[in-house]
Amino acid sequence: MQENRIRSIVIVGGGTAGWVAAATLAKVFGASGPAITLVESEEIGTIGVGESTIPPIVSFNRWLGIDEQQFLRETNATIKLGIEFPDWKAVGHSYFHPFGPIGMPIDMVAFHHFWLRRRGEGDETELTEYSPNTIAARQGRSPQNARDPRNPAARLAYAYHFDASLYAAFLRRRAEAGGVRRVEGKVVAVHLRSEDGFIQGITLADGQSLAADFFIDCTGFRGLLIEDALKTGYEDWRHWLPCDRAVAVPCEGNGALEPFTRATAREAGWQWRIPLQHRTGNGYVYCSRHISDDQAAAALMGRLEGRALGEPRTLRFTTGRRRKFFHKNCLALGLAAGFVEPLESTSIYLIQSGISRLMGCFPHRGFDPSDAAEYDRLMGMEYEQTRDFIALHYKCSTRQDTALWRECRDMPIPDSLAYKWEQFRAAGRLAISKDELFTPSSWVAVALGQGLMPEHYDPLADLMDGRKLDQKMLQLRRLAGGTAASLTAHEVFLSIA
């Protein structure tokens, strides 16, 4: 097997996807592994709006050996405890999707069934009063001071907001220190082997040629290798995820570094607000059938909380995924693999998941088809589960004030989501596998937050005596509030990080 090992890898494209791949491969293989080269062109640039993340990035960074305080300083990062969703259910209504649990199971019955029981009995306590993340987010607190594992606050899930270009640069320094070679240049040709259609090499604008055993395509929406050269095809999901464009612009912050992302539903889509230490990221994700690019840009600029720090930038995309992520001797990563719009901040996660899953299916130079088949199976499920969770937000909205939201009410949904929807609607049951990215608490937060109320709850929730249940619910509210109160103010933590 030694002589059949991959000896060289070329990553085409930089940005977050390219440098996540490079840093991961350098960490895994070290000095004894394949030669790793990353090709990128400063002329092309990167999309660079992926500034909001979800909790798996914390463990990913730790695995890379990244010092968290250094990372926070060098990427102008802030802490993220969840996402606020104004105007999704109806204009004027808001709910919160917290990271981490909401309440705790009682006698092996999921907590939300007891909340539904008490709701039916007239208790109007909000679900999020049982969520320490939500309470801490609204109080502007950070979980970072909770280091004692005996403290419930130490188990709070959190993620980051950061400057994506600074994160890529941060990873680049680590990757190059680990032996990755960077080559500046624009790819002008991809050469395939005549006998089997595998990628043989690439040619750059300056005439330089690069050959490798294995190629990783991080060239963004174009998919220079996986699509332009290998023609793998693309699954279009716009009939389930209607938005196909975004306009983005940073602005001056308003001084409040809120530890959460805000995603506000708008007339033809939704608007993000991401607070960083040095600025606020803003964008309007929209459906071009219902608003023009100029109208979307004007709407975004008119809603900024501070002075714009640049001109609005419009991005066009088609939600969906490659029919094959791993084909022949090429793996697609990041936007080259697919795009499931940034509503739940999954873009960077899917990059990190993709390169991590490659480690479990890493090929030899013979490229057994079973490696690619298993990788495609796993990543296909990951993308589809992410798609379903995001589609839930659109389908669940009760807004009828504009054409987009009326369309969302009537649009078909994937069979996989329809099954989960019906199970929850009928009995509050969560038909979710244990390895899914979005946990039962996430599905509960979004479904109940947007008004999808089950017709029934688990009958086992009726077995508990009412007074005992009242005591237990009070105990859980106090635990959530006390956990949040024990945390440091977000701005204070960032000032000493």
The 8 nearest C-alpha neighbors of each residue, nearest first, counted from 0:
[[1, 3, 2, 4, 363, 364, 5, 365],
 [2, 0, 3, 4, 5, 363, 6, 364],
 [1, 3, 0, 4, 5, 364, 6, 363],
 [4, 2, 0, 1, 364, 363, 5, 365],
 [5, 3, 363, 1, 2, 364, 6, 0],
 [4, 6, 364, 363, 7, 212, 33, 3],
 [7, 5, 33, 4, 34, 212, 8, 32],
 [6, 8, 34, 33, 211, 212, 5, 35],
 [9, 7, 213, 35, 211, 214, 212, 34],
 [8, 10, 36, 214, 37, 35, 211, 11],
 [11, 9, 37, 215, 214, 36, 38, 216],
 [10, 12, 38, 216, 217, 37, 215, 9],
 [13, 11, 217, 39, 218, 17, 38, 10],
 [14, 12, 17, 39, 18, 16, 15, 217],
 [13, 15, 17, 167, 16, 45, 18, 12],
 [14, 16, 167, 18, 17, 19, 13, 163],
 [17, 15, 19, 333, 14, 18, 350, 217],
 [18, 16, 13, 20, 14, 19, 217, 12],
 [17, 19, 21, 20, 15, 171, 16, 170],
 [20, 18, 16, 22, 21, 17, 15, 23],
 [21, 19, 23, 17, 18, 22, 354, 24],
 [20, 22, 18, 24, 23, 19, 174, 25],
 [23, 21, 174, 25, 19, 20, 24, 18],
 [24, 22, 26, 20, 25, 21, 19, 27],
 [23, 25, 27, 21, 26, 22, 28, 20],
 [24, 26, 22, 29, 23, 177, 28, 27],
 [25, 27, 23, 24, 29, 28, 22, 63],
 [28, 26, 24, 25, 29, 23, 32, 358],
 [29, 27, 32, 25, 26, 24, 31, 30],
 [28, 30, 25, 31, 26, 32, 27, 177],
 [29, 31, 32, 28, 178, 177, 25, 33],
 [32, 30, 29, 28, 33, 34, 25, 6],
 [31, 33, 28, 30, 29, 34, 6, 25],
 [34, 32, 6, 7, 35, 5, 8, 31],
 [33, 35, 7, 8, 6, 32, 36, 179],
 [36, 34, 8, 179, 9, 7, 33, 180],
 [37, 35, 180, 9, 179, 181, 10, 8],
 [38, 36, 10, 181, 9, 11, 182, 180],
 [39, 37, 182, 11, 12, 183, 181, 10],
 [40, 38, 12, 13, 183, 184, 11, 182],
 [39, 41, 184, 42, 185, 183, 43, 44],
 [40, 42, 44, 43, 39, 183, 184, 185],
 [41, 43, 40, 44, 185, 184, 39, 183],
 [44, 42, 41, 40, 45, 185, 39, 12],
 [45, 43, 41, 42, 40, 46, 14, 39],
 [44, 46, 47, 14, 43, 13, 219, 164],
 [45, 47, 48, 44, 14, 49, 219, 314],
 [46, 48, 45, 163, 49, 164, 14, 50],
 [49, 47, 50, 46, 163, 247, 162, 280],
 [50, 48, 47, 163, 51, 346, 347, 344],
 [49, 51, 161, 163, 160, 48, 162, 52],
 [50, 52, 160, 344, 49, 159, 161, 273],
 [51, 53, 344, 159, 158, 160, 345, 347],
 [52, 54, 158, 55, 56, 344, 345, 348],
 [55, 53, 158, 157, 56, 57, 156, 52],
 [56, 54, 57, 58, 53, 59, 348, 158],
 [57, 55, 59, 54, 58, 60, 53, 158],
 [58, 56, 60, 55, 59, 54, 61, 158],
 [57, 59, 61, 60, 56, 55, 62, 54],
 [60, 58, 56, 62, 61, 57, 55, 63],
 [61, 59, 63, 57, 62, 65, 58, 56],
 [62, 60, 58, 64, 63, 59, 65, 57],
 [61, 63, 59, 64, 60, 58, 65, 57],
 [62, 64, 60, 61, 65, 59, 26, 23],
 [63, 65, 61, 62, 66, 60, 59, 67],
 [66, 64, 60, 61, 63, 67, 70, 62],
 [65, 67, 69, 68, 70, 64, 61, 60],
 [68, 66, 70, 69, 65, 71, 61, 60],
 [67, 69, 71, 496, 70, 66, 72, 73],
 [70, 68, 72, 66, 67, 71, 73, 496],
 [69, 71, 67, 73, 68, 72, 74, 66],
 [72, 70, 76, 68, 69, 74, 73, 75],
 [73, 71, 69, 75, 70, 74, 68, 76],
 [72, 74, 70, 71, 75, 69, 165, 169],
 [73, 75, 165, 76, 162, 71, 161, 166],
 [76, 74, 276, 72, 73, 161, 71, 275],
 [75, 77, 161, 71, 74, 160, 275, 276],
 [76, 78, 160, 159, 275, 276, 161, 79],
 [77, 79, 159, 258, 158, 160, 141, 80],
 [78, 80, 259, 258, 158, 159, 157, 81],
 [81, 79, 157, 259, 132, 98, 258, 136],
 [80, 82, 97, 98, 259, 96, 79, 260],
 [83, 81, 260, 96, 259, 261, 95, 97],
 [82, 84, 95, 261, 94, 262, 260, 96],
 [85, 83, 262, 94, 93, 263, 95, 87],
 [84, 86, 93, 263, 87, 92, 83, 264],
 [85, 87, 90, 89, 92, 264, 91, 88],
 [88, 86, 264, 89, 396, 85, 84, 449],
 [87, 89, 396, 449, 397, 86, 398, 92],
 [90, 88, 86, 398, 92, 87, 91, 397],
 [89, 91, 86, 92, 87, 88, 398, 85],
 [90, 92, 86, 89, 93, 85, 88, 87],
 [93, 91, 86, 89, 90, 85, 88, 94],
 [92, 94, 85, 84, 86, 91, 95, 87],
 [95, 93, 448, 84, 83, 85, 96, 92],
 [94, 96, 83, 82, 84, 97, 133, 93],
 [95, 97, 82, 444, 81, 83, 445, 441],
 [98, 96, 81, 133, 132, 95, 80, 99],
 [97, 99, 81, 156, 80, 157, 132, 96],
 [98, 100, 156, 97, 155, 101, 132, 440],
 [99, 101, 440, 102, 130, 98, 103, 97],
 [100, 102, 130, 129, 440, 103, 99, 127],
 [103, 101, 129, 110, 100, 475, 130, 104],
 [102, 104, 110, 105, 101, 100, 109, 475],
 [105, 103, 109, 110, 108, 107, 106, 102],
 [104, 106, 108, 107, 110, 103, 109, 113],
 [105, 107, 108, 104, 109, 460, 463, 459],
 [108, 106, 105, 104, 109, 110, 103, 459],
 [109, 107, 105, 104, 106, 110, 460, 459],
 [110, 108, 104, 111, 112, 107, 105, 103],
 [109, 111, 104, 112, 103, 113, 102, 108],
 [110, 112, 114, 113, 109, 115, 443, 102],
 [113, 111, 115, 114, 456, 110, 457, 109],
 [114, 112, 116, 115, 111, 110, 460, 117],
 [113, 115, 111, 117, 112, 116, 118, 110],
 [116, 114, 118, 112, 113, 117, 111, 119],
 [117, 115, 113, 119, 118, 114, 112, 120],
 [116, 118, 120, 114, 119, 122, 115, 113],
 [119, 117, 122, 115, 121, 120, 116, 114],
 [120, 118, 116, 117, 121, 115, 122, 114],
 [119, 121, 117, 118, 122, 116, 115, 123],
 [120, 122, 118, 119, 123, 117, 116, 124],
 [121, 123, 118, 117, 124, 120, 119, 114],
 [124, 122, 118, 121, 125, 117, 126, 120],
 [125, 123, 122, 126, 128, 118, 127, 114],
 [126, 124, 127, 128, 123, 129, 122, 114],
 [125, 127, 128, 129, 124, 114, 101, 130],
 [126, 128, 130, 129, 125, 133, 101, 95],
 [129, 127, 126, 130, 125, 476, 134, 124],
 [128, 130, 476, 102, 127, 101, 479, 126],
 [131, 129, 101, 127, 132, 133, 128, 479],
 [130, 132, 479, 134, 483, 133, 135, 480],
 [133, 131, 135, 130, 134, 97, 80, 136],
 [134, 132, 136, 130, 135, 131, 97, 127],
 [133, 135, 131, 137, 136, 132, 483, 138],
 [136, 134, 483, 138, 140, 132, 133, 137],
 [137, 135, 139, 133, 138, 134, 258, 140],
 [136, 138, 134, 139, 135, 133, 140, 257],
 [137, 139, 135, 136, 140, 134, 488, 483],
 [140, 138, 136, 137, 257, 489, 488, 135],
 [141, 139, 488, 489, 135, 487, 138, 486],
 [140, 142, 489, 143, 487, 488, 486, 78],
 [143, 141, 144, 145, 486, 152, 155, 140],
 [142, 144, 141, 145, 492, 146, 487, 486],
 [143, 145, 142, 146, 487, 486, 141, 492],
 [144, 146, 153, 152, 143, 142, 147, 150],
 [145, 147, 153, 144, 148, 143, 150, 152],
 [146, 148, 149, 150, 145, 153, 152, 151],
 [149, 147, 150, 153, 146, 154, 151, 145],
 [150, 148, 147, 151, 153, 152, 146, 154],
 [149, 151, 152, 148, 147, 153, 145, 154],
 [152, 150, 153, 154, 149, 482, 148, 155],
 [151, 153, 150, 154, 155, 145, 482, 142],
 [154, 152, 145, 151, 146, 148, 150, 155],
 [155, 153, 152, 151, 156, 148, 150, 145],
 [156, 154, 152, 153, 99, 157, 142, 132],
 [155, 157, 99, 98, 54, 154, 80, 158],
 [158, 156, 80, 54, 79, 98, 155, 78],
 [157, 159, 54, 79, 53, 52, 78, 57],
 [160, 158, 78, 79, 52, 77, 161, 51],
 [159, 161, 51, 77, 76, 50, 78, 79],
 [162, 160, 76, 50, 74, 75, 163, 275],
 [161, 163, 165, 74, 164, 50, 166, 75],
 [164, 162, 166, 50, 165, 47, 49, 161],
 [163, 165, 167, 166, 162, 47, 168, 14],
 [166, 164, 168, 74, 162, 167, 163, 169],
 [167, 165, 169, 163, 168, 164, 74, 170],
 [166, 168, 15, 164, 170, 169, 165, 14],
 [169, 167, 171, 165, 166, 170, 164, 172],
 [170, 168, 166, 167, 171, 172, 165, 173],
 [171, 169, 173, 167, 172, 168, 18, 174],
 [170, 172, 168, 174, 173, 169, 18, 175],
 [171, 173, 175, 170, 169, 174, 176, 168],
 [174, 172, 176, 170, 171, 175, 177, 22],
 [175, 173, 22, 177, 171, 176, 179, 172],
 [174, 176, 179, 178, 177, 172, 173, 171],
 [175, 177, 173, 174, 178, 172, 179, 171],
 [176, 178, 174, 175, 25, 179, 173, 29],
 [179, 177, 175, 176, 180, 174, 25, 30],
 [178, 180, 175, 35, 174, 36, 177, 181],
 [181, 179, 36, 37, 175, 178, 35, 182],
 [180, 182, 37, 36, 38, 179, 183, 175],
 [183, 181, 38, 37, 184, 39, 180, 36],
 [184, 182, 39, 40, 38, 181, 185, 41],
 [183, 185, 40, 39, 203, 182, 38, 204],
 [184, 186, 40, 203, 204, 187, 39, 183],
 [185, 187, 203, 202, 188, 204, 184, 201],
 [186, 188, 203, 204, 202, 185, 189, 201],
 [189, 187, 202, 201, 186, 190, 203, 200],
 [188, 190, 201, 200, 202, 228, 191, 187],
 [189, 191, 200, 199, 201, 198, 188, 192],
 [192, 190, 198, 199, 196, 197, 193, 189],
 [191, 193, 196, 197, 194, 199, 195, 198],
 [192, 194, 196, 195, 191, 197, 190, 199],
 [193, 195, 192, 196, 197, 191, 199, 198],
 [196, 194, 197, 193, 192, 191, 327, 198],
 [197, 195, 192, 191, 193, 194, 198, 229],
 [198, 196, 192, 191, 195, 327, 328, 199],
 [199, 197, 191, 200, 190, 192, 196, 328],
 [198, 200, 191, 190, 192, 210, 197, 211],
 [201, 199, 210, 190, 209, 198, 189, 211],
 [200, 202, 189, 209, 188, 208, 190, 210],
 [201, 203, 208, 188, 207, 186, 187, 206],
 [204, 202, 186, 207, 185, 206, 187, 205],
 [203, 205, 206, 185, 187, 186, 184, 202],
 [206, 204, 203, 207, 184, 185, 202, 208],
 [205, 207, 203, 204, 202, 208, 187, 186],
 [206, 208, 203, 205, 202, 209, 204, 201],
 [209, 207, 202, 201, 203, 206, 210, 200],
 [210, 208, 201, 200, 202, 207, 211, 9],
 [209, 211, 200, 199, 201, 208, 212, 9],
 [212, 210, 7, 8, 213, 9, 200, 209],
 [211, 213, 7, 5, 8, 6, 364, 214],
 [212, 214, 8, 328, 211, 329, 9, 7],
 [213, 215, 329, 9, 8, 10, 328, 216],
 [216, 214, 10, 330, 329, 331, 11, 217],
 [215, 217, 331, 11, 218, 224, 330, 332],
 [218, 216, 12, 332, 17, 11, 219, 335],
 [219, 217, 12, 222, 216, 335, 223, 11],
 [218, 220, 334, 335, 221, 217, 222, 333],
 [219, 221, 335, 334, 222, 218, 316, 337],
 [222, 220, 219, 223, 218, 335, 226, 227],
 [221, 223, 335, 226, 225, 218, 224, 220],
 [222, 224, 227, 221, 226, 218, 225, 228],
 [223, 225, 228, 222, 226, 227, 216, 229],
 [224, 226, 229, 222, 223, 228, 331, 231],
 [227, 225, 230, 222, 229, 231, 228, 224],
 [226, 228, 223, 224, 230, 229, 222, 225],
 [227, 229, 224, 226, 230, 225, 223, 189],
 [228, 230, 225, 226, 231, 227, 224, 326],
 [231, 229, 226, 232, 227, 228, 225, 224],
 [230, 232, 226, 229, 323, 322, 225, 321],
 [233, 231, 322, 230, 321, 226, 234, 323],
 [232, 234, 321, 322, 320, 235, 231, 319],
 [235, 233, 319, 320, 321, 322, 236, 232],
 [234, 236, 319, 237, 318, 233, 317, 320],
 [237, 235, 319, 318, 238, 239, 240, 234],
 [236, 238, 240, 241, 239, 318, 235, 317],
 [237, 239, 236, 240, 241, 410, 411, 235],
 [240, 238, 237, 236, 412, 241, 390, 411],
 [239, 241, 237, 238, 242, 236, 390, 318],
 [240, 242, 237, 286, 238, 239, 243, 285],
 [243, 241, 286, 285, 240, 244, 284, 268],
 [242, 244, 316, 286, 317, 315, 285, 241],
 [245, 243, 315, 285, 314, 316, 284, 242],
 [244, 246, 284, 314, 283, 313, 285, 247],
 [245, 247, 313, 312, 283, 282, 311, 314],
 [248, 246, 282, 312, 311, 281, 245, 283],
 [247, 249, 311, 281, 282, 309, 310, 312],
 [250, 248, 280, 308, 279, 281, 307, 278],
 [251, 249, 307, 308, 279, 306, 305, 278],
 [250, 252, 305, 278, 306, 279, 307, 253],
 [253, 251, 278, 279, 254, 305, 250, 274],
 [252, 254, 255, 305, 304, 251, 256, 279],
 [253, 255, 252, 256, 251, 276, 257, 278],
 [254, 256, 253, 257, 252, 274, 490, 139],
 [257, 255, 274, 254, 258, 490, 275, 489],
 [256, 258, 259, 139, 255, 274, 136, 489],
 [259, 257, 79, 78, 136, 80, 139, 256],
 [260, 258, 79, 81, 80, 82, 257, 136],
 [259, 261, 82, 273, 272, 83, 262, 81],
 [260, 262, 83, 272, 82, 271, 84, 263],
 [263, 261, 271, 84, 270, 83, 269, 272],
 [264, 262, 85, 270, 269, 84, 86, 261],
 [265, 263, 269, 86, 87, 268, 270, 85],
 [266, 264, 269, 268, 267, 263, 270, 86],
 [267, 265, 268, 401, 264, 403, 269, 400],
 [266, 268, 285, 265, 403, 286, 289, 290],
 [269, 267, 285, 265, 284, 266, 264, 286],
 [268, 270, 264, 265, 263, 284, 283, 262],
 [271, 269, 283, 263, 282, 262, 284, 264],
 [270, 272, 262, 282, 281, 261, 283, 263],
 [271, 273, 281, 261, 280, 260, 262, 274],
 [272, 274, 280, 260, 279, 275, 281, 271],
 [275, 273, 279, 256, 280, 278, 272, 257],
 [276, 274, 278, 279, 277, 76, 77, 75],
 [275, 277, 75, 278, 76, 77, 274, 256],
 [278, 276, 275, 75, 252, 279, 251, 274],
 [279, 277, 251, 252, 275, 250, 276, 274],
 [280, 278, 274, 252, 250, 275, 273, 249],
 [279, 281, 249, 273, 272, 274, 248, 250],
 [282, 280, 272, 271, 248, 249, 247, 279],
 [281, 283, 247, 271, 246, 270, 248, 284],
 [282, 284, 270, 246, 245, 269, 285, 299],
 [285, 283, 245, 269, 268, 244, 270, 282],
 [284, 286, 268, 242, 267, 244, 245, 283],
 [285, 287, 242, 243, 288, 289, 267, 241],
 [286, 288, 290, 289, 291, 285, 243, 244],
 [287, 289, 286, 290, 291, 267, 403, 285],
 [290, 288, 287, 286, 267, 403, 291, 402],
 [289, 291, 287, 288, 294, 295, 267, 286],
 [292, 290, 294, 293, 287, 295, 289, 288],
 [291, 293, 295, 294, 296, 290, 287, 313],
 [294, 292, 296, 291, 295, 297, 290, 298],
 [293, 295, 297, 291, 296, 292, 298, 290],
 [296, 294, 298, 292, 297, 293, 291, 299],
 [295, 297, 293, 299, 298, 294, 300, 292],
 [298, 296, 294, 300, 299, 295, 301, 293],
 [297, 299, 295, 301, 296, 300, 294, 302],
 [300, 298, 296, 302, 301, 297, 295, 283],
 [301, 299, 297, 302, 303, 298, 296, 307],
 [300, 302, 298, 299, 303, 297, 296, 304],
 [301, 303, 299, 300, 304, 298, 297, 305],
 [304, 302, 305, 300, 301, 299, 250, 306],
 [303, 305, 302, 253, 252, 306, 250, 251],
 [306, 304, 251, 303, 250, 252, 307, 253],
 [305, 307, 250, 251, 308, 304, 303, 252],
 [308, 306, 250, 309, 249, 305, 251, 248],
 [309, 307, 250, 249, 306, 251, 310, 248],
 [310, 308, 307, 248, 311, 249, 250, 312],
 [309, 311, 312, 248, 308, 307, 247, 249],
 [312, 310, 248, 247, 246, 309, 296, 313],
 [311, 313, 247, 246, 310, 248, 314, 245],
 [312, 314, 246, 245, 247, 311, 315, 244],
 [315, 313, 245, 244, 246, 316, 312, 247],
 [316, 314, 244, 243, 245, 313, 317, 246],
 [317, 315, 243, 244, 318, 314, 220, 338],
 [316, 318, 243, 319, 235, 237, 338, 315],
 [319, 317, 338, 236, 339, 237, 235, 316],
 [318, 320, 236, 235, 234, 337, 338, 339],
 [319, 321, 337, 234, 233, 336, 322, 338],
 [322, 320, 233, 323, 336, 324, 337, 232],
 [321, 323, 233, 232, 231, 234, 320, 324],
 [322, 324, 321, 325, 231, 326, 375, 232],
 [323, 325, 331, 330, 375, 321, 336, 326],
 [326, 324, 330, 371, 323, 329, 331, 375],
 [327, 325, 329, 328, 323, 324, 330, 371],
 [326, 328, 197, 329, 325, 366, 196, 371],
 [329, 327, 213, 197, 326, 214, 198, 366],
 [330, 328, 214, 326, 215, 327, 325, 213],
 [329, 331, 325, 215, 324, 216, 214, 326],
 [332, 330, 216, 336, 324, 335, 215, 225],
 [331, 333, 336, 217, 335, 350, 216, 16],
 [332, 334, 350, 16, 335, 336, 217, 337],
 [333, 335, 219, 337, 220, 336, 338, 332],
 [334, 336, 219, 222, 220, 333, 331, 332],
 [337, 335, 331, 332, 334, 333, 321, 324],
 [338, 336, 320, 334, 319, 335, 321, 333],
 [337, 339, 318, 319, 334, 340, 320, 317],
 [338, 340, 318, 386, 319, 341, 337, 385],
 [339, 341, 338, 342, 318, 346, 242, 343],
 [342, 340, 344, 343, 345, 346, 339, 49],
 [343, 341, 344, 340, 389, 262, 345, 271],
 [342, 344, 341, 345, 389, 82, 53, 340],
 [345, 343, 341, 52, 51, 342, 346, 53],
 [344, 346, 348, 343, 347, 349, 341, 52],
 [347, 345, 349, 348, 344, 341, 350, 49],
 [348, 346, 350, 349, 345, 351, 52, 49],
 [347, 349, 345, 351, 350, 346, 352, 56],
 [350, 348, 352, 346, 347, 351, 353, 345],
 [351, 349, 333, 347, 353, 348, 352, 16],
 [352, 350, 348, 353, 354, 349, 355, 347],
 [351, 353, 349, 355, 350, 354, 348, 356],
 [354, 352, 350, 356, 351, 355, 349, 357],
 [353, 355, 357, 351, 356, 352, 20, 350],
 [356, 354, 352, 357, 358, 353, 351, 359],
 [357, 355, 358, 353, 359, 354, 352, 360],
 [358, 356, 360, 354, 359, 355, 361, 353],
 [357, 359, 361, 356, 355, 360, 354, 27],
 [358, 360, 356, 357, 361, 355, 374, 370],
 [361, 359, 357, 370, 358, 374, 362, 356],
 [360, 362, 358, 357, 359, 370, 363, 356],
 [363, 361, 366, 370, 360, 364, 367, 5],
 [362, 364, 4, 365, 366, 5, 3, 361],
 [365, 363, 366, 5, 3, 4, 362, 212],
 [364, 366, 363, 367, 3, 362, 4, 368],
 [367, 365, 364, 362, 363, 368, 328, 327],
 [366, 368, 369, 365, 370, 362, 363, 371],
 [369, 367, 370, 371, 366, 372, 327, 326],
 [370, 368, 372, 367, 371, 373, 366, 374],
 [371, 369, 360, 368, 373, 372, 367, 362],
 [370, 372, 374, 325, 368, 369, 373, 375],
 [373, 371, 369, 375, 370, 374, 368, 376],
 [374, 372, 376, 375, 370, 371, 369, 377],
 [373, 375, 371, 377, 376, 372, 378, 360],
 [374, 376, 372, 378, 373, 377, 379, 324],
 [377, 375, 373, 379, 374, 378, 372, 380],
 [376, 378, 374, 380, 379, 375, 373, 381],
 [379, 377, 381, 375, 380, 376, 374, 382],
 [378, 380, 376, 382, 381, 377, 375, 383],
 [379, 381, 383, 377, 378, 382, 384, 376],
 [382, 380, 378, 384, 379, 383, 385, 377],
 [381, 383, 385, 379, 380, 384, 386, 378],
 [382, 384, 386, 380, 385, 381, 379, 387],
 [385, 383, 387, 381, 386, 382, 380, 388],
 [384, 386, 382, 388, 383, 387, 381, 389],
 [387, 385, 383, 389, 384, 388, 390, 382],
 [388, 386, 390, 384, 385, 389, 416, 391],
 [387, 389, 391, 385, 390, 386, 384, 392],
 [388, 390, 391, 386, 387, 392, 385, 342],
 [389, 391, 387, 393, 392, 388, 240, 386],
 [392, 390, 388, 394, 389, 393, 395, 387],
 [393, 391, 395, 390, 389, 394, 396, 445],
 [394, 392, 390, 395, 391, 396, 407, 389],
 [393, 395, 391, 407, 408, 396, 392, 390],
 [394, 396, 392, 393, 391, 449, 397, 451],
 [397, 395, 88, 398, 393, 394, 87, 449],
 [396, 398, 88, 89, 399, 395, 408, 449],
 [399, 397, 89, 396, 404, 400, 88, 405],
 [398, 400, 405, 404, 401, 397, 402, 408],
 [399, 401, 398, 404, 402, 405, 266, 403],
 [402, 400, 403, 404, 399, 266, 405, 267],
 [401, 403, 405, 404, 406, 400, 289, 399],
 [404, 402, 406, 405, 401, 267, 407, 289],
 [403, 405, 407, 406, 399, 402, 401, 398],
 [404, 406, 402, 399, 408, 407, 403, 401],
 [405, 407, 403, 409, 404, 408, 410, 402],
 [408, 406, 404, 410, 394, 405, 409, 393],
 [407, 409, 405, 406, 394, 410, 404, 396],
 [408, 410, 406, 407, 411, 405, 394, 404],
 [409, 411, 407, 406, 408, 412, 239, 394],
 [412, 410, 409, 413, 239, 238, 407, 394],
 [411, 413, 239, 417, 414, 416, 410, 390],
 [414, 412, 416, 415, 417, 411, 387, 239],
 [415, 413, 417, 416, 418, 412, 419, 411],
 [414, 416, 413, 418, 417, 419, 387, 412],
 [417, 415, 419, 413, 418, 414, 387, 420],
 [418, 416, 414, 420, 419, 415, 421, 413],
 [417, 419, 421, 416, 420, 415, 414, 422],
 [420, 418, 416, 422, 430, 417, 421, 423],
 [419, 421, 417, 423, 418, 422, 416, 424],
 [420, 422, 424, 418, 423, 419, 425, 417],
 [423, 421, 419, 428, 425, 420, 424, 426],
 [422, 424, 427, 428, 420, 421, 426, 425],
 [425, 423, 453, 421, 422, 426, 420, 427],
 [426, 424, 454, 422, 453, 423, 421, 455],
 [425, 427, 455, 456, 428, 423, 453, 424],
 [428, 426, 423, 453, 456, 424, 425, 429],
 [427, 429, 423, 426, 422, 430, 425, 456],
 [430, 428, 431, 423, 439, 427, 422, 419],
 [431, 429, 419, 428, 422, 432, 423, 418],
 [432, 430, 429, 433, 435, 439, 419, 438],
 [433, 431, 434, 435, 430, 438, 429, 436],
 [432, 434, 435, 431, 438, 436, 439, 437],
 [433, 435, 432, 436, 431, 438, 437, 381],
 [436, 434, 437, 433, 432, 438, 431, 384],
 [435, 437, 438, 434, 385, 381, 384, 433],
 [438, 436, 435, 441, 439, 442, 388, 385],
 [437, 439, 441, 440, 436, 442, 435, 431],
 [438, 440, 442, 441, 443, 429, 437, 431],
 [441, 439, 443, 438, 442, 100, 444, 101],
 [442, 440, 444, 438, 439, 443, 437, 445],
 [443, 441, 439, 445, 444, 440, 446, 438],
 [442, 444, 440, 446, 441, 445, 447, 439],
 [445, 443, 441, 96, 448, 442, 447, 446],
 [446, 444, 448, 442, 443, 447, 449, 441],
 [447, 445, 451, 443, 449, 448, 444, 442],
 [448, 446, 450, 451, 449, 444, 445, 443],
 [449, 447, 445, 94, 446, 444, 450, 95],
 [450, 448, 88, 447, 446, 445, 451, 395],
 [449, 451, 447, 448, 452, 446, 88, 395],
 [450, 452, 446, 447, 449, 453, 395, 424],
 [451, 453, 450, 447, 424, 454, 446, 427],
 [454, 452, 424, 427, 455, 425, 426, 423],
 [453, 455, 425, 424, 426, 452, 456, 427],
 [456, 454, 426, 453, 425, 427, 457, 424],
 [455, 457, 426, 112, 427, 458, 115, 453],
 [456, 458, 459, 460, 112, 426, 455, 427],
 [459, 457, 460, 461, 456, 462, 455, 112],
 [458, 460, 461, 457, 462, 108, 463, 456],
 [461, 459, 458, 462, 113, 457, 112, 463],
 [462, 460, 459, 458, 463, 116, 464, 457],
 [461, 463, 459, 460, 464, 458, 465, 468],
 [464, 462, 461, 465, 468, 460, 467, 459],
 [463, 465, 467, 466, 468, 462, 461, 469],
 [466, 464, 468, 467, 469, 463, 461, 470],
 [467, 465, 469, 468, 464, 470, 463, 471],
 [466, 468, 470, 464, 469, 465, 471, 463],
 [467, 469, 471, 465, 466, 470, 472, 464],
 [470, 468, 466, 472, 467, 471, 473, 465],
 [471, 469, 473, 467, 468, 472, 474, 466],
 [470, 472, 468, 474, 473, 469, 467, 475],
 [471, 473, 475, 469, 474, 470, 468, 476],
 [474, 472, 476, 470, 475, 471, 469, 477],
 [473, 475, 471, 477, 472, 476, 470, 478],
 [474, 476, 478, 472, 477, 473, 102, 479],
 [477, 475, 129, 473, 479, 478, 474, 128],
 [476, 478, 480, 474, 475, 479, 481, 473],
 [477, 479, 475, 481, 476, 480, 482, 474],
 [478, 480, 131, 476, 482, 477, 481, 129],
 [481, 479, 477, 483, 482, 478, 484, 131],
 [482, 480, 484, 478, 483, 479, 477, 485],
 [481, 483, 479, 485, 480, 484, 152, 478],
 [482, 484, 135, 480, 131, 481, 485, 486],
 [485, 483, 481, 482, 486, 480, 135, 487],
 [486, 484, 482, 483, 481, 487, 152, 145],
 [487, 485, 484, 483, 142, 140, 141, 144],
 [486, 488, 140, 141, 489, 492, 144, 491],
 [489, 487, 140, 491, 490, 141, 139, 492],
 [488, 490, 140, 141, 492, 491, 139, 487],
 [491, 489, 493, 492, 488, 494, 256, 139],
 [492, 490, 494, 488, 489, 493, 495, 487],
 [491, 493, 489, 494, 490, 495, 496, 488],
 [494, 492, 496, 490, 495, 491, 489, 77],
 [493, 495, 491, 492, 496, 490, 489, 72],
 [494, 496, 493, 492, 491, 68, 490, 72],
 [495, 493, 68, 494, 492, 72, 71, 69]]
